[in-house]
Amino acid sequence: MLKTMLACCKLYISESRNVHALELIEHAAKAHPEVVLINKFKDEVYNRVGYTIVSPLSHSDASPLRTAVFDMVKAAFEAIDLELHYGSHPRLGVVDHICFHPLAQATLPQVAEIAKSVACDIGKKLQAPIYLYGACHEGGRTLDSIRRKFGYFKPNSAGNQWTGSLKTEILELRPDVGPLQPPPSKGIVVVGATRWVDNYNVPVWCTDIDSVRRIASKVRERGGGLKSVQAMALSHAAGCIEVACNLLDPSITGADQVQSKVQRLAAEEGFKVGEGYFTDFSGEKITEMYLRSISFSCGRG
């Protein structure tokens, strides 16, 4: 029986309101028959969209995923200007974050090779500073360590908003690939390879951002909270602030535990909490959806 080895990539783009730009990015993905666009999660308030694409695993030099990701990034750079961007979600660039994950029987080192190839392509051909993390970085650097270096978690505008380009001409932290000077219209790109990560957001019905930041600090592992959880407080809809979480190992801490923790902490502050939500499917579900899509395409042929 043949092994099923799939590579998954999640791209987070700092734009959700420019419909034409998103159409160009999606067209770039769909131009590659072996690559399937599995999920699109768009948030108008955050002004951010996340794409999940999957392809069969192959050597990085011939990987359809490598080519598709590069084309999507190129389309994003051509259609979006970071200097004009504003939203309530932090970001470092037009293409804020690219992460690769192994699915089915693929391995982390295998997808890390694709990630490094994509990073090299973007840095050299599109002239954007690239920072590597996880399995594609020699020291296993973490995503949040890069973000903290650039003040990612601190709003740079009133109303807990992030606006415009990076406020630096020369990068203090040397990029792994690409120029030392970030193009104002592009910003920088962070590229990584990790095991599966779930993104889970819990709405807290209040307008007191400082209180929800205290809640988030007690939820995340860094603040003595839940193991393998990262969390931050982000202004969302009117009267709502979200505790946005990365579940770095869902087998250790799942969404139910996060939901319970946020509810308990919010109750202590006198706030009500809504039902949390995932921004993507599980790795198992994505594998199933990809295989079903390929089977359907073959059946039509």
C-alpha positions as protocol buffer text, in pm:
chain_id: "A"
residue {
  index: 1
  type: MET
  ca { x: 0 y: 0 z: 0 }
}
residue {
  index: 2
  type: LEU
  ca { x: 138 y: 341 z: -98 }
}
residue {
  index: 3
  type: LYS
  ca { x: 208 y: 588 z: 177 }
}
residue {
  index: 4
  type: THR
  ca { x: 5 y: 908 z: 178 }
}
residue {
  index: 5
  type: MET
  ca { x: 249 y: 1192 z: 230 }
}
residue {
  index: 6
  type: LEU
  ca { x: 110 y: 1544 z: 216 }
}
residue {
  index: 7
  type: ALA
  ca { x: 254 y: 1887 z: 279 }
}
residue {
  index: 8
  type: CYS
  ca { x: 33 y: 2164 z: 414 }
}
residue {
  index: 9
  type: CYS
  ca { x: 103 y: 2536 z: 409 }
}
residue {
  index: 10
  type: LYS
  ca { x: -80 y: 2813 z: 591 }
}
residue {
  index: 11
  type: LEU
  ca { x: -33 y: 3167 z: 461 }
}
residue {
  index: 12
  type: TYR
  ca { x: -148 y: 3466 z: 661 }
}
residue {
  index: 13
  type: ILE
  ca { x: -200 y: 3778 z: 450 }
}
residue {
  index: 14
  type: SER
  ca { x: -246 y: 4127 z: 595 }
}
residue {
  index: 15
  type: GLU
  ca { x: -558 y: 4210 z: 397 }
}
residue {
  index: 16
  type: SER
  ca { x: -924 y: 4108 z: 393 }
}
residue {
  index: 17
  type: ARG
  ca { x: -1108 y: 4412 z: 257 }
}
residue {
  index: 18
  type: ASN
  ca { x: -951 y: 4436 z: -89 }
}
residue {
  index: 19
  type: VAL
  ca { x: -1156 y: 4178 z: -281 }
}
residue {
  index: 20
  type: HIS
  ca { x: -956 y: 4216 z: -602 }
}
residue {
  index: 21
  type: ALA
  ca { x: -628 y: 4151 z: -421 }
}
residue {
  index: 22
  type: LEU
  ca { x: -765 y: 3834 z: -262 }
}
residue {
  index: 23
  type: GLU
  ca { x: -895 y: 3713 z: -597 }
}
residue {
  index: 24
  type: LEU
  ca { x: -548 y: 3752 z: -748 }
}
residue {
  index: 25
  type: ILE
  ca { x: -388 y: 3559 z: -462 }
}
residue {
  index: 26
  type: GLU
  ca { x: -643 y: 3278 z: -487 }
}
residue {
  index: 27
  type: HIS
  ca { x: -606 y: 3263 z: -865 }
}
residue {
  index: 28
  type: ALA
  ca { x: -231 y: 3213 z: -815 }
}
residue {
  index: 29
  type: ALA
  ca { x: -301 y: 2912 z: -592 }
}
residue {
  index: 30
  type: LYS
  ca { x: -561 y: 2759 z: -822 }
}
residue {
  index: 31
  type: ALA
  ca { x: -325 y: 2777 z: -1120 }
}
residue {
  index: 32
  type: HIS
  ca { x: -151 y: 2467 z: -979 }
}
residue {
  index: 33
  type: PRO
  ca { x: -365 y: 2152 z: -1032 }
}
residue {
  index: 34
  type: GLU
  ca { x: -184 y: 1942 z: -770 }
}
residue {
  index: 35
  type: VAL
  ca { x: -241 y: 2206 z: -503 }
}
residue {
  index: 36
  type: VAL
  ca { x: -579 y: 2231 z: -331 }
}
residue {
  index: 37
  type: LEU
  ca { x: -698 y: 2543 z: -152 }
}
residue {
  index: 38
  type: ILE
  ca { x: -865 y: 2378 z: 147 }
}
residue {
  index: 39
  type: ASN
  ca { x: -962 y: 2671 z: 364 }
}
residue {
  index: 40
  type: LYS
  ca { x: -990 y: 3049 z: 363 }
}
residue {
  index: 41
  type: PHE
  ca { x: -1051 y: 3232 z: 689 }
}
residue {
  index: 42
  type: LYS
  ca { x: -1117 y: 3602 z: 647 }
}
residue {
  index: 43
  type: ASP
  ca { x: -1165 y: 3853 z: 929 }
}
residue {
  index: 44
  type: GLU
  ca { x: -1273 y: 4203 z: 829 }
}
residue {
  index: 45
  type: VAL
  ca { x: -1193 y: 4366 z: 1164 }
}
residue {
  index: 46
  type: TYR
  ca { x: -847 y: 4215 z: 1186 }
}
residue {
  index: 47
  type: ASN
  ca { x: -800 y: 4292 z: 814 }
}
residue {
  index: 48
  type: ARG
  ca { x: -633 y: 3956 z: 776 }
}
residue {
  index: 49
  type: VAL
  ca { x: -693 y: 3637 z: 581 }
}
residue {
  index: 50
  type: GLY
  ca { x: -552 y: 3290 z: 631 }
}
residue {
  index: 51
  type: TYR
  ca { x: -521 y: 3038 z: 347 }
}
residue {
  index: 52
  type: THR
  ca { x: -460 y: 2665 z: 388 }
}
residue {
  index: 53
  type: ILE
  ca { x: -324 y: 2482 z: 85 }
}
residue {
  index: 54
  type: VAL
  ca { x: -217 y: 2119 z: 48 }
}
residue {
  index: 55
  type: SER
  ca { x: -27 y: 1913 z: -208 }
}
residue {
  index: 56
  type: PRO
  ca { x: 145 y: 1575 z: -234 }
}
residue {
  index: 57
  type: LEU
  ca { x: 491 y: 1574 z: -81 }
}
residue {
  index: 58
  type: SER
  ca { x: 772 y: 1580 z: -334 }
}
residue {
  index: 59
  type: HIS
  ca { x: 1134 y: 1690 z: -349 }
}
residue {
  index: 60
  type: SER
  ca { x: 1159 y: 2060 z: -266 }
}
residue {
  index: 61
  type: ASP
  ca { x: 1307 y: 2142 z: -608 }
}
residue {
  index: 62
  type: ALA
  ca { x: 998 y: 2004 z: -783 }
}
residue {
  index: 63
  type: SER
  ca { x: 736 y: 2070 z: -516 }
}
residue {
  index: 64
  type: PRO
  ca { x: 407 y: 2208 z: -651 }
}
residue {
  index: 65
  type: LEU
  ca { x: 348 y: 2357 z: -307 }
}
residue {
  index: 66
  type: ARG
  ca { x: 674 y: 2551 z: -328 }
}
residue {
  index: 67
  type: THR
  ca { x: 572 y: 2705 z: -661 }
}
residue {
  index: 68
  type: ALA
  ca { x: 215 y: 2778 z: -551 }
}
residue {
  index: 69
  type: VAL
  ca { x: 322 y: 2951 z: -230 }
}
residue {
  index: 70
  type: PHE
  ca { x: 575 y: 3163 z: -418 }
}
residue {
  index: 71
  type: ASP
  ca { x: 312 y: 3267 z: -673 }
}
residue {
  index: 72
  type: MET
  ca { x: 65 y: 3358 z: -397 }
}
residue {
  index: 73
  type: VAL
  ca { x: 326 y: 3569 z: -218 }
}
residue {
  index: 74
  type: LYS
  ca { x: 421 y: 3741 z: -544 }
}
residue {
  index: 75
  type: ALA
  ca { x: 55 y: 3821 z: -612 }
}
residue {
  index: 76
  type: ALA
  ca { x: 12 y: 3957 z: -259 }
}
residue {
  index: 77
  type: PHE
  ca { x: 316 y: 4183 z: -290 }
}
residue {
  index: 78
  type: GLU
  ca { x: 192 y: 4318 z: -622 }
}
residue {
  index: 79
  type: ALA
  ca { x: -164 y: 4385 z: -502 }
}
residue {
  index: 80
  type: ILE
  ca { x: -121 y: 4501 z: -140 }
}
residue {
  index: 81
  type: ASP
  ca { x: 72 y: 4793 z: 11 }
}
residue {
  index: 82
  type: LEU
  ca { x: 163 y: 4754 z: 379 }
}
residue {
  index: 83
  type: GLU
  ca { x: 191 y: 5131 z: 416 }
}
residue {
  index: 84
  type: LEU
  ca { x: -185 y: 5157 z: 356 }
}
residue {
  index: 85
  type: HIS
  ca { x: -282 y: 4869 z: 584 }
}
residue {
  index: 86
  type: TYR
  ca { x: -463 y: 4903 z: 916 }
}
residue {
  index: 87
  type: GLY
  ca { x: -639 y: 4653 z: 1138 }
}
residue {
  index: 88
  type: SER
  ca { x: -666 y: 4523 z: 1493 }
}
residue {
  index: 89
  type: HIS
  ca { x: -438 y: 4222 z: 1438 }
}
residue {
  index: 90
  type: PRO
  ca { x: -59 y: 4259 z: 1463 }
}
residue {
  index: 91
  type: ARG
  ca { x: 154 y: 4199 z: 1155 }
}
residue {
  index: 92
  type: LEU
  ca { x: 510 y: 4242 z: 1032 }
}
residue {
  index: 93
  type: GLY
  ca { x: 444 y: 4235 z: 659 }
}
residue {
  index: 94
  type: VAL
  ca { x: 198 y: 4198 z: 375 }
}
residue {
  index: 95
  type: VAL
  ca { x: 262 y: 3824 z: 395 }
}
residue {
  index: 96
  type: ASP
  ca { x: 288 y: 3815 z: 771 }
}
residue {
  index: 97
  type: HIS
  ca { x: 346 y: 3446 z: 833 }
}
residue {
  index: 98
  type: ILE
  ca { x: 397 y: 3127 z: 631 }
}
residue {
  index: 99
  type: CYS
  ca { x: 401 y: 2794 z: 811 }
}
residue {
  index: 100
  type: PHE
  ca { x: 442 y: 2441 z: 675 }
}
residue {
  index: 101
  type: HIS
  ca { x: 307 y: 2127 z: 844 }
}
residue {
  index: 102
  type: PRO
  ca { x: 342 y: 1757 z: 761 }
}
residue {
  index: 103
  type: LEU
  ca { x: 17 y: 1568 z: 708 }
}
residue {
  index: 104
  type: ALA
  ca { x: -62 y: 1195 z: 693 }
}
residue {
  index: 105
  type: GLN
  ca { x: 272 y: 1010 z: 679 }
}
residue {
  index: 106
  type: ALA
  ca { x: 494 y: 1301 z: 581 }
}
residue {
  index: 107
  type: THR
  ca { x: 766 y: 1407 z: 825 }
}
residue {
  index: 108
  type: LEU
  ca { x: 861 y: 1744 z: 968 }
}
residue {
  index: 109
  type: PRO
  ca { x: 1212 y: 1743 z: 814 }
}
residue {
  index: 110
  type: GLN
  ca { x: 1056 y: 1683 z: 473 }
}
residue {
  index: 111
  type: VAL
  ca { x: 828 y: 1986 z: 486 }
}
residue {
  index: 112
  type: ALA
  ca { x: 1106 y: 2193 z: 645 }
}
residue {
  index: 113
  type: GLU
  ca { x: 1306 y: 2149 z: 324 }
}
residue {
  index: 114
  type: ILE
  ca { x: 1017 y: 2292 z: 123 }
}
residue {
  index: 115
  type: ALA
  ca { x: 985 y: 2580 z: 369 }
}
residue {
  index: 116
  type: LYS
  ca { x: 1354 y: 2668 z: 332 }
}
residue {
  index: 117
  type: SER
  ca { x: 1329 y: 2655 z: -47 }
}
residue {
  index: 118
  type: VAL
  ca { x: 1025 y: 2886 z: -46 }
}
residue {
  index: 119
  type: ALA
  ca { x: 1200 y: 3125 z: 192 }
}
residue {
  index: 120
  type: CYS
  ca { x: 1504 y: 3138 z: -36 }
}
residue {
  index: 121
  type: ASP
  ca { x: 1284 y: 3204 z: -341 }
}
residue {
  index: 122
  type: ILE
  ca { x: 1094 y: 3488 z: -173 }
}
residue {
  index: 123
  type: GLY
  ca { x: 1400 y: 3649 z: -18 }
}
residue {
  index: 124
  type: LYS
  ca { x: 1613 y: 3645 z: -332 }
}
residue {
  index: 125
  type: LYS
  ca { x: 1360 y: 3682 z: -614 }
}
residue {
  index: 126
  type: LEU
  ca { x: 1109 y: 3912 z: -444 }
}
residue {
  index: 127
  type: GLN
  ca { x: 1360 y: 4098 z: -226 }
}
residue {
  index: 128
  type: ALA
  ca { x: 1183 y: 4066 z: 107 }
}
residue {
  index: 129
  type: PRO
  ca { x: 1364 y: 3999 z: 438 }
}
residue {
  index: 130
  type: ILE
  ca { x: 1293 y: 3643 z: 557 }
}
residue {
  index: 131
  type: TYR
  ca { x: 1317 y: 3504 z: 910 }
}
residue {
  index: 132
  type: LEU
  ca { x: 1306 y: 3130 z: 965 }
}
residue {
  index: 133
  type: TYR
  ca { x: 1177 y: 2945 z: 1270 }
}
residue {
  index: 134
  type: GLY
  ca { x: 1096 y: 2597 z: 1389 }
}
residue {
  index: 135
  type: ALA
  ca { x: 1236 y: 2299 z: 1201 }
}
residue {
  index: 136
  type: CYS
  ca { x: 1370 y: 2511 z: 915 }
}
residue {
  index: 137
  type: HIS
  ca { x: 1594 y: 2716 z: 1147 }
}
residue {
  index: 138
  type: GLU
  ca { x: 1923 y: 2565 z: 1264 }
}
residue {
  index: 139
  type: GLY
  ca { x: 1867 y: 2666 z: 1625 }
}
residue {
  index: 140
  type: GLY
  ca { x: 1496 y: 2585 z: 1628 }
}
residue {
  index: 141
  type: ARG
  ca { x: 1409 y: 2949 z: 1693 }
}
residue {
  index: 142
  type: THR
  ca { x: 1044 y: 3011 z: 1786 }
}
residue {
  index: 143
  type: LEU
  ca { x: 793 y: 3227 z: 1604 }
}
residue {
  index: 144
  type: ASP
  ca { x: 713 y: 3440 z: 1907 }
}
residue {
  index: 145
  type: SER
  ca { x: 1082 y: 3517 z: 1969 }
}
residue {
  index: 146
  type: ILE
  ca { x: 1103 y: 3679 z: 1625 }
}
residue {
  index: 147
  type: ARG
  ca { x: 781 y: 3867 z: 1679 }
}
residue {
  index: 148
  type: ARG
  ca { x: 892 y: 4001 z: 2016 }
}
residue {
  index: 149
  type: LYS
  ca { x: 1215 y: 4127 z: 1863 }
}
residue {
  index: 150
  type: PHE
  ca { x: 1011 y: 4351 z: 1632 }
}
residue {
  index: 151
  type: GLY
  ca { x: 749 y: 4463 z: 1887 }
}
residue {
  index: 152
  type: TYR
  ca { x: 480 y: 4261 z: 1711 }
}
residue {
  index: 153
  type: PHE
  ca { x: 246 y: 4248 z: 2009 }
}
residue {
  index: 154
  type: LYS
  ca { x: 237 y: 4625 z: 2073 }
}
residue {
  index: 155
  type: PRO
  ca { x: -18 y: 4830 z: 1874 }
}
residue {
  index: 156
  type: ASN
  ca { x: 147 y: 5121 z: 1692 }
}
residue {
  index: 157
  type: SER
  ca { x: -169 y: 5330 z: 1660 }
}
residue {
  index: 158
  type: ALA
  ca { x: -460 y: 5454 z: 1870 }
}
residue {
  index: 159
  type: GLY
  ca { x: -756 y: 5226 z: 1938 }
}
residue {
  index: 160
  type: ASN
  ca { x: -541 y: 4912 z: 1963 }
}
residue {
  index: 161
  type: GLN
  ca { x: -474 y: 4920 z: 1590 }
}
residue {
  index: 162
  type: TRP
  ca { x: -172 y: 4836 z: 1378 }
}
residue {
  index: 163
  type: THR
  ca { x: -117 y: 5072 z: 1086 }
}
residue {
  index: 164
  type: GLY
  ca { x: 140 y: 5132 z: 814 }
}
residue {
  index: 165
  type: SER
  ca { x: 479 y: 4979 z: 753 }
}
residue {
  index: 166
  type: LEU
  ca { x: 756 y: 4881 z: 994 }
}
residue {
  index: 167
  type: LYS
  ca { x: 913 y: 5178 z: 1170 }
}
residue {
  index: 168
  type: THR
  ca { x: 1270 y: 5078 z: 1093 }
}
residue {
  index: 169
  type: GLU
  ca { x: 1505 y: 5140 z: 803 }
}
residue {
  index: 170
  type: ILE
  ca { x: 1771 y: 4880 z: 884 }
}
residue {
  index: 171
  type: LEU
  ca { x: 1681 y: 4554 z: 1057 }
}
residue {
  index: 172
  type: GLU
  ca { x: 1871 y: 4495 z: 1382 }
}
residue {
  index: 173
  type: LEU
  ca { x: 1813 y: 4120 z: 1359 }
}
residue {
  index: 174
  type: ARG
  ca { x: 1983 y: 3999 z: 1043 }
}
residue {
  index: 175
  type: PRO
  ca { x: 1743 y: 3818 z: 806 }
}
residue {
  index: 176
  type: ASP
  ca { x: 1816 y: 3457 z: 714 }
}
residue {
  index: 177
  type: VAL
  ca { x: 1752 y: 3550 z: 351 }
}
residue {
  index: 178
  type: GLY
  ca { x: 1686 y: 3876 z: 170 }
}
residue {
  index: 179
  type: PRO
  ca { x: 1778 y: 4242 z: 216 }
}
residue {
  index: 180
  type: LEU
  ca { x: 1866 y: 4415 z: 543 }
}
residue {
  index: 181
  type: GLN
  ca { x: 1633 y: 4701 z: 458 }
}
residue {
  index: 182
  type: PRO
  ca { x: 1264 y: 4601 z: 456 }
}
residue {
  index: 183
  type: PRO
  ca { x: 1068 y: 4745 z: 162 }
}
residue {
  index: 184
  type: PRO
  ca { x: 801 y: 4970 z: 321 }
}
residue {
  index: 185
  type: SER
  ca { x: 531 y: 4829 z: 95 }
}
residue {
  index: 186
  type: LYS
  ca { x: 615 y: 4464 z: 179 }
}
residue {
  index: 187
  type: GLY
  ca { x: 758 y: 4450 z: 532 }
}
residue {
  index: 188
  type: ILE
  ca { x: 916 y: 4122 z: 639 }
}
residue {
  index: 189
  type: VAL
  ca { x: 807 y: 3758 z: 609 }
}
residue {
  index: 190
  type: VAL
  ca { x: 838 y: 3490 z: 876 }
}
residue {
  index: 191
  type: VAL
  ca { x: 858 y: 3132 z: 744 }
}
residue {
  index: 192
  type: GLY
  ca { x: 850 y: 2819 z: 958 }
}
residue {
  index: 193
  type: ALA
  ca { x: 787 y: 2447 z: 976 }
}
residue {
  index: 194
  type: THR
  ca { x: 625 y: 2285 z: 1280 }
}
residue {
  index: 195
  type: ARG
  ca { x: 395 y: 2009 z: 1393 }
}
residue {
  index: 196
  type: TRP
  ca { x: 27 y: 2090 z: 1368 }
}
residue {
  index: 197
  type: VAL
  ca { x: -93 y: 2405 z: 1549 }
}
residue {
  index: 198
  type: ASP
  ca { x: -457 y: 2488 z: 1620 }
}
residue {
  index: 199
  type: ASN
  ca { x: -575 y: 2850 z: 1627 }
}
residue {
  index: 200
  type: TYR
  ca { x: -863 y: 2904 z: 1868 }
}
residue {
  index: 201
  type: ASN
  ca { x: -1021 y: 3239 z: 1959 }
}
residue {
  index: 202
  type: VAL
  ca { x: -1252 y: 3308 z: 2253 }
}
residue {
  index: 203
  type: PRO
  ca { x: -1469 y: 3624 z: 2254 }
}
residue {
  index: 204
  type: VAL
  ca { x: -1495 y: 3815 z: 2581 }
}
residue {
  index: 205
  type: TRP
  ca { x: -1785 y: 4060 z: 2593 }
}
residue {
  index: 206
  type: CYS
  ca { x: -1630 y: 4378 z: 2725 }
}
residue {
  index: 207
  type: THR
  ca { x: -1437 y: 4686 z: 2613 }
}
residue {
  index: 208
  type: ASP
  ca { x: -1162 y: 4677 z: 2877 }
}
residue {
  index: 209
  type: ILE
  ca { x: -855 y: 4567 z: 2681 }
}
residue {
  index: 210
  type: ASP
  ca { x: -628 y: 4576 z: 2989 }
}
residue {
  index: 211
  type: SER
  ca { x: -851 y: 4330 z: 3174 }
}
residue {
  index: 212
  type: VAL
  ca { x: -858 y: 4090 z: 2880 }
}
residue {
  index: 213
  type: ARG
  ca { x: -481 y: 4120 z: 2849 }
}
residue {
  index: 214
  type: ARG
  ca { x: -458 y: 4003 z: 3210 }
}
residue {
  index: 215
  type: ILE
  ca { x: -680 y: 3709 z: 3123 }
}
residue {
  index: 216
  type: ALA
  ca { x: -467 y: 3622 z: 2820 }
}
residue {
  index: 217
  type: SER
  ca { x: -148 y: 3641 z: 3027 }
}
residue {
  index: 218
  type: LYS
  ca { x: -291 y: 3384 z: 3270 }
}
residue {
  index: 219
  type: VAL
  ca { x: -402 y: 3156 z: 2987 }
}
residue {
  index: 220
  type: ARG
  ca { x: -67 y: 3134 z: 2807 }
}
residue {
  index: 221
  type: GLU
  ca { x: 213 y: 2907 z: 2921 }
}
residue {
  index: 222
  type: ARG
  ca { x: 460 y: 3197 z: 2927 }
}
residue {
  index: 223
  type: GLY
  ca { x: 253 y: 3354 z: 3208 }
}
residue {
  index: 224
  type: GLY
  ca { x: 219 y: 3032 z: 3407 }
}
residue {
  index: 225
  type: GLY
  ca { x: -101 y: 2919 z: 3237 }
}
residue {
  index: 226
  type: LEU
  ca { x: -184 y: 2628 z: 3010 }
}
residue {
  index: 227
  type: LYS
  ca { x: 99 y: 2421 z: 2868 }
}
residue {
  index: 228
  type: SER
  ca { x: 176 y: 2468 z: 2496 }
}
residue {
  index: 229
  type: VAL
  ca { x: -62 y: 2764 z: 2468 }
}
residue {
  index: 230
  type: GLN
  ca { x: 15 y: 3113 z: 2344 }
}
residue {
  index: 231
  type: ALA
  ca { x: -249 y: 3383 z: 2391 }
}
residue {
  index: 232
  type: MET
  ca { x: -303 y: 3753 z: 2331 }
}
residue {
  index: 233
  type: ALA
  ca { x: -594 y: 3995 z: 2364 }
}
residue {
  index: 234
  type: LEU
  ca { x: -717 y: 4161 z: 2045 }
}
residue {
  index: 235
  type: SER
  ca { x: -996 y: 4414 z: 1993 }
}
residue {
  index: 236
  type: HIS
  ca { x: -1261 y: 4267 z: 1768 }
}
residue {
  index: 237
  type: ALA
  ca { x: -1626 y: 4353 z: 1706 }
}
residue {
  index: 238
  type: ALA
  ca { x: -1805 y: 4628 z: 1898 }
}
residue {
  index: 239
  type: GLY
  ca { x: -1810 y: 4537 z: 2265 }
}
residue {
  index: 240
  type: CYS
  ca { x: -1592 y: 4232 z: 2210 }
}
residue {
  index: 241
  type: ILE
  ca { x: -1226 y: 4155 z: 2274 }
}
residue {
  index: 242
  type: GLU
  ca { x: -1089 y: 3815 z: 2177 }
}
residue {
  index: 243
  type: VAL
  ca { x: -841 y: 3596 z: 2355 }
}
residue {
  index: 244
  type: ALA
  ca { x: -662 y: 3468 z: 2045 }
}
residue {
  index: 245
  type: CYS
  ca { x: -473 y: 3145 z: 2109 }
}
residue {
  index: 246
  type: ASN
  ca { x: -219 y: 2924 z: 1937 }
}
residue {
  index: 247
  type: LEU
  ca { x: -243 y: 2566 z: 2064 }
}
residue {
  index: 248
  type: LEU
  ca { x: 110 y: 2450 z: 1987 }
}
residue {
  index: 249
  type: ASP
  ca { x: 34 y: 2089 z: 2078 }
}
residue {
  index: 250
  type: PRO
  ca { x: -342 y: 2017 z: 2079 }
}
residue {
  index: 251
  type: SER
  ca { x: -275 y: 1671 z: 2225 }
}
residue {
  index: 252
  type: ILE
  ca { x: -146 y: 1840 z: 2543 }
}
residue {
  index: 253
  type: THR
  ca { x: -393 y: 2127 z: 2572 }
}
residue {
  index: 254
  type: GLY
  ca { x: -709 y: 2139 z: 2363 }
}
residue {
  index: 255
  type: ALA
  ca { x: -973 y: 2399 z: 2293 }
}
residue {
  index: 256
  type: ASP
  ca { x: -1205 y: 2277 z: 2573 }
}
residue {
  index: 257
  type: GLN
  ca { x: -939 y: 2350 z: 2833 }
}
residue {
  index: 258
  type: VAL
  ca { x: -875 y: 2694 z: 2687 }
}
residue {
  index: 259
  type: GLN
  ca { x: -1246 y: 2773 z: 2680 }
}
residue {
  index: 260
  type: SER
  ca { x: -1288 y: 2670 z: 3044 }
}
residue {
  index: 261
  type: LYS
  ca { x: -986 y: 2870 z: 3157 }
}
residue {
  index: 262
  type: VAL
  ca { x: -1100 y: 3186 z: 2980 }
}
residue {
  index: 263
  type: GLN
  ca { x: -1453 y: 3149 z: 3117 }
}
residue {
  index: 264
  type: ARG
  ca { x: -1329 y: 3112 z: 3474 }
}
residue {
  index: 265
  type: LEU
  ca { x: -1088 y: 3406 z: 3452 }
}
residue {
  index: 266
  type: ALA
  ca { x: -1345 y: 3628 z: 3278 }
}
residue {
  index: 267
  type: ALA
  ca { x: -1606 y: 3547 z: 3544 }
}
residue {
  index: 268
  type: GLU
  ca { x: -1361 y: 3666 z: 3809 }
}
residue {
  index: 269
  type: GLU
  ca { x: -1341 y: 3999 z: 3621 }
}
residue {
  index: 270
  type: GLY
  ca { x: -1721 y: 4014 z: 3584 }
}
residue {
  index: 271
  type: PHE
  ca { x: -1730 y: 3951 z: 3207 }
}
residue {
  index: 272
  type: LYS
  ca { x: -1934 y: 3713 z: 2995 }
}
residue {
  index: 273
  type: VAL
  ca { x: -1766 y: 3488 z: 2740 }
}
residue {
  index: 274
  type: GLY
  ca { x: -1889 y: 3360 z: 2405 }
}
residue {
  index: 275
  type: GLU
  ca { x: -1822 y: 3022 z: 2248 }
}
residue {
  index: 276
  type: GLY
  ca { x: -1474 y: 3003 z: 2100 }
}
residue {
  index: 277
  type: TYR
  ca { x: -1404 y: 2906 z: 1741 }
}
residue {
  index: 278
  type: PHE
  ca { x: -1127 y: 2755 z: 1531 }
}
residue {
  index: 279
  type: THR
  ca { x: -993 y: 2947 z: 1234 }
}
residue {
  index: 280
  type: ASP
  ca { x: -916 y: 2627 z: 1044 }
}
residue {
  index: 281
  type: PHE
  ca { x: -995 y: 2256 z: 1031 }
}
residue {
  index: 282
  type: SER
  ca { x: -792 y: 1994 z: 1215 }
}
residue {
  index: 283
  type: GLY
  ca { x: -497 y: 1831 z: 1041 }
}
residue {
  index: 284
  type: GLU
  ca { x: -691 y: 1506 z: 1011 }
}
residue {
  index: 285
  type: LYS
  ca { x: -992 y: 1680 z: 857 }
}
residue {
  index: 286
  type: ILE
  ca { x: -773 y: 1868 z: 610 }
}
residue {
  index: 287
  type: THR
  ca { x: -612 y: 1541 z: 501 }
}
residue {
  index: 288
  type: GLU
  ca { x: -956 y: 1389 z: 450 }
}
residue {
  index: 289
  type: MET
  ca { x: -1077 y: 1693 z: 253 }
}
residue {
  index: 290
  type: TYR
  ca { x: -771 y: 1689 z: 29 }
}
residue {
  index: 291
  type: LEU
  ca { x: -802 y: 1319 z: -53 }
}
residue {
  index: 292
  type: ARG
  ca { x: -1173 y: 1358 z: -123 }
}
residue {
  index: 293
  type: SER
  ca { x: -1102 y: 1654 z: -352 }
}
residue {
  index: 294
  type: ILE
  ca { x: -840 y: 1462 z: -548 }
}
residue {
  index: 295
  type: SER
  ca { x: -1067 y: 1157 z: -575 }
}
residue {
  index: 296
  type: PHE
  ca { x: -1351 y: 1376 z: -705 }
}
residue {
  index: 297
  type: SER
  ca { x: -1122 y: 1541 z: -962 }
}
residue {
  index: 298
  type: CYS
  ca { x: -999 y: 1202 z: -1086 }
}
residue {
  index: 299
  type: GLY
  ca { x: -1356 y: 1075 z: -1107 }
}
residue {
  index: 300
  type: ARG
  ca { x: -1459 y: 1367 z: -1325 }
}
residue {
  index: 301
  type: GLY
  ca { x: -1162 y: 1306 z: -1553 }
}
